[in-house]
Amino acid sequence: MAATTRRRKTTIIDESDKVDSMAAPAPVDLAKERRERHTVMMAASGHGGGGGGGGHHHHRTDGEKAREAAYASYDFDVQETSTYLMSRATLTKTHHLRKEIFSWVLIFLSGALTGCLAGAADVFLANMVILKFDIILLPFTDPTSDRYTGMYAPCLLFIAINFVLVTIASCFVVFVEPCSAGSGIPEIKTILNGVRLPGVLRWRTMVAKLTGVVFSAAGGLPIGKEGPMIHSGSIIAAGVSQGRFFRKKLGVFEYFRNDPDKRDFIAAGAAAGVAAAFGAPIGGVLFAVEEGASFWRQSMTWKAFFGAMVSATFLRIFTGELKPGGSSMQPYGIIQTAGSFEFGDFYQTNTAAPPTLMELPLYILLGIISGIVSGAFCVLQKHITIFRMKYIPGTKPLRRWLEAMFVAVLVGSCGAFFSAVMVPYACAPIDMEVLFFNFSNTATYQYYNATVRPFNMADIRTFYCENGTYNQAATLWFTMSESAILQLFHNEQNFNAIVLLCFFAVYWCLACITYGIAVPSGLFVPSLCTGAALGRLYGEALKLILPAFASYTGNYALLGAAGMLSGMARITISLVVIIVETTQDITYLLPTMISVLFSKFIADLFGKGLYDTHIDLKNVPMLEWEHPPEAEFVLAKHVQKTDVVVMDEVMQVADIVKTLKSTPYGAYPVVHKGPQGDLKTFVGLISRYQLTTLLELGGWTKDDEKPEPAGDEFNCAGPYRPKVTEEQLRDYYNYWPKVNQIDIPFEAYTRWLDLTPYMNPAAYTVSHVAPLSRVFRIFRYLGLRHLPVLSRGGQVMGMITRKDITEHAIEDSYWSLQEVNLELHDDSTSGRF
């Protein structure tokens, strides 16, 4: 009966069942759902026999409900069972001190690993890009090459190399780990909200993510590596905190093997990822609080900040000498926070023309324009994703692979085409303003240094322009998106308006198409690049129209980039802090705040941000910060699931196995039978995972005689001791056995299992007449997974899960009550019933 003899036959109950990433569209029969939606909408509008009113409400189809039902949830509430309390009673102050020290050690390890892996990805990517363009630009060094006919060779090489690199990146998603697709931020946000996503936090996912994003970024796609960095930081923090490595038990850090602690480490890992991406530790913590975490403990604030600081420090140490151009940009050993992507120093270029108060209306207008463009981006991207869900679902990996190849050819062809076509318009003299940006160091102390290495000069593309001139279009297309952003920020020479307009429009469309294909990709850099092009175009126009008011055009490029990212991702406070940290200039605080706020306000009029849109399209049961107004008018008894299976305090093993095999529920209420056996009073709640683990560990009695339930007799001072300890149960965390794979001896089926030591006797419950607004707050603030609904006498009437209180579920329940003419209280002011 030993646990070790049977454990090899078990599998992970939630991690082994693979589901697609949010960037991998699920298969959807849109025609069927369209017919269902038409039927329910007709009924809601009073046609076809339905009730009146509510025609504007979107009822969920059966397909949407089925996809939502497939998700399981975390339980962030501490299960204070008798075994748990007995285990806690034996702990000493030394144990608590050791746990606190280990938590700081884990945060340090998470930050250090995140910074080192981000640095390794940067170094590998930088060298790959240099090699790529050395090959592509080789025909330009041939003096016998014709100016126009020789243009085909570099263009074809550009397309071909991008095709190969993106194909390799897509292989990691299609054939290695589907969960590595996309940015990973929607997935991390979903997990922190309390929804389980199998496979998202695996080490294999991180390896495929980081490796794939290097190839996809080197392949010239309009993507960034910042989102994958955040995802990878969360995976690292989640992995090291569980004391496991590729499913191997390390024997350390067992204190944190529970949902609440794992959630906190994931949030801290996300902060470390942002710090590695932008070199912004404070912005990383604020990003984790604002965009990622749905729950936040005050004690994690300092730890997350410490992890972010460690991540940025190790990134600087790792890339200081290894990354090409690192020592030329800043001498190694200088204590200055650096990130995978830097905005550059605006101090020198803005000394002569800093932002002024007279430009505040211009900043507001730029924020409004950015909000319109980013809002339209989210709407168009939503429709593209719906198209993918129908024709290129995650269940068709070959289609997804071919789509990635097609997008690689499309992006490369557009870049080559516009670089060639724009030669008559894009050729500009290489004057001292261009040389200042491309030759000089951003560090102030090297401003007068004549021996600075011209590393950034590699970003200038002559592309068959006359001697002494360079091709502005090729300079933006034949490079990485990060380099194009720096050109738009810091190149002080006037950009051609046609070049900027074409680059902005084409890049905007390509970024919209690219997001969601089968490659690891981030949203930050495409948003920043699109916004920088829009802002630079806006600044160049103002320079012609209002030369007396317009300052340096790079300022508008920066504010346009911030506004575009805010409108797409709907982040505000953390974005402003990231901008200030990356520019190292407090001058941009007020202009950035104005651009970000107005952009988000306008973009909100178009609907939800891109991350939330993809979460909704996946029908993930997310709980927002506030409940919808309709929740006040629906009671718990209207949404509860009444087909609840209850368990007695003491049950025979055969009955437990039968119940587990015949029902899919995640938790079961435990009831106490009255003297006559008819009155069943709720006494506790036990999870499916606990039951399967107890069966795996052989927690039943030694003989067939039914024991009396121990009940409250289990305590640290009592004579009873549970057969299975809390430590044994915790050892199976996240590796819970499945009931049909447990090797139970034949004679054990007639034995008995006392559930009272392992159930939660103080589980949260709610009355059947409680409004859903109260139910929502209990779920949202406590992070529950199940909430039993009790009658006035304490009998179990039903069960509520998070799927019953999502925004769409509450609205459906409200309008269903309206349609069946449920009797309402005639209260003209509140409409309560």
Secondary structure as UniProt FT lines:
FT   HELIX           3..6
FT   HELIX           7..9
FT   TURN            13..15
FT   TURN            22..23
FT   HELIX           30..44
FT   TURN            45..46
FT   TURN            48..49
FT   TURN            55..56
FT   HELIX           62..69
FT   HELIX           82..89
FT   HELIX           93..136
FT   HELIX           138..141
FT   TURN            143..144
FT   TURN            147..148
FT   HELIX           149..151
FT   HELIX           152..171
FT   HELIX           172..176
FT   HELIX           178..180
FT   HELIX           185..193
FT   TURN            198..201
FT   HELIX           203..218
FT   TURN            219..220
FT   HELIX           226..241
FT   TURN            242..243
FT   STRAND          244..245
FT   TURN            246..247
FT   STRAND          248..249
FT   HELIX           254..256
FT   HELIX           259..278
FT   HELIX           281..287
FT   HELIX           288..292
FT   HELIX           299..322
FT   TURN            324..325
FT   HELIX           326..329
FT   TURN            332..333
FT   HELIX           347..350
FT   HELIX           357..359
FT   HELIX           360..391
FT   TURN            394..395
FT   HELIX           397..421
FT   HELIX           423..426
FT   STRAND          427..429
FT   HELIX           432..439
FT   HELIX           444..446
FT   TURN            447..448
FT   TURN            450..451
FT   HELIX           455..459
FT   TURN            463..464
FT   TURN            467..468
FT   STRAND          469..471
FT   HELIX           472..477
FT   HELIX           481..490
FT   HELIX           497..514
FT   TURN            515..516
FT   HELIX           524..545
FT   TURN            547..549
FT   HELIX           553..569
FT   HELIX           573..583
FT   HELIX           586..588
FT   HELIX           589..604
FT   TURN            605..606
FT   HELIX           610..617
FT   TURN            618..619
FT   HELIX           629..633
FT   HELIX           636..639
FT   STRAND          647..648
FT   STRAND          650..652
FT   HELIX           653..662
FT   STRAND          667..673
FT   TURN            675..676
FT   STRAND          680..687
FT   HELIX           688..697
FT   HELIX           711..713
FT   TURN            716..717
FT   HELIX           726..731
FT   TURN            732..734
FT   HELIX           739..741
FT   HELIX           746..750
FT   STRAND          752..754
FT   TURN            756..758
FT   TURN            761..762
FT   STRAND          766..767
FT   TURN            768..769
FT   HELIX           772..782
FT   STRAND          786..790
FT   TURN            792..793
FT   STRAND          795..801
FT   HELIX           802..804
FT   HELIX           807..819
FT   TURN            820..821
FT   TURN            828..830
//
